[in-house]
C-alpha cells in the first residue's frame, strides 16, 4: 500500500476524531476524544512538516489535558432533595429531559405511579440528577437513575449511594435496560445476577 496514502489516512483520522468530539454532550468525552484526535493530528503535521499546525494541535492537547486534570480534581458539592412523586419540579425535569432519558434508557418504564421515592440531586442549586425508586424495607429497586450530560462522570452515583447507605438502605436492585448504562453500573459496583443488577451498600 502507498506510504503517502497511509500518511493522508492518518491525518484524516485525526481530523475526524476532532470533528466527532464536537458532537459529544459529555464534556469529559469531548475532551478525551479531542485530545486523541489532536495527538494524531500533531504527529501528522510533523510528518508533513506543517509546524504551525503541529504547534496549534500540541497546544490543544495541553489545554485538554489541563481541563481533564481539573475535572478529575474538582470537588463537586452535591445536595439531594427528597421529593413527593407529584412534585411539580420533578415532573418538569422528567418532561424536560424526556428525550435524553429515552435515548439512554430505551423502553424504560418510569411511571411515577410505580415509585414511592424520588430524589433530585443539585449542584450549586442546579438540578443535575434524578433517581426514582421503590423501597421495601432496606432494599431499594431503582426505576430511574439519570444524570444530565454534563455530569455523567459517575460522581452523582457515588454521592447518592453514600446518601442512601446513611439512610439504612442496604441493597439496591436495577432491572432496567443496560446497553447504555453498563459502564456506570460496573463503576458503581453492581453485580449482574440473572436479569438484574445488585449492589450491596
Secondary structure, DSSP 8 states (H G I E B T S, - for coil): --HHHHHHHHHHHHHHHHHHHTT-SSHHHHHHHHHHHHHHHHHHHHHTT-HHHHHHHHHHHHHHHHHHHHHHH----EEEEEE-TT-HHHHHHHHHTHHHHHHHSTT----GGG-SEEEEEEETTEEEEEEEEEEETTEEEEEEEEE-GGG-SSHHHHHHHHHHHTTT--EEEE-S--TTTHHHHHHTT-EEETTEEEEE-
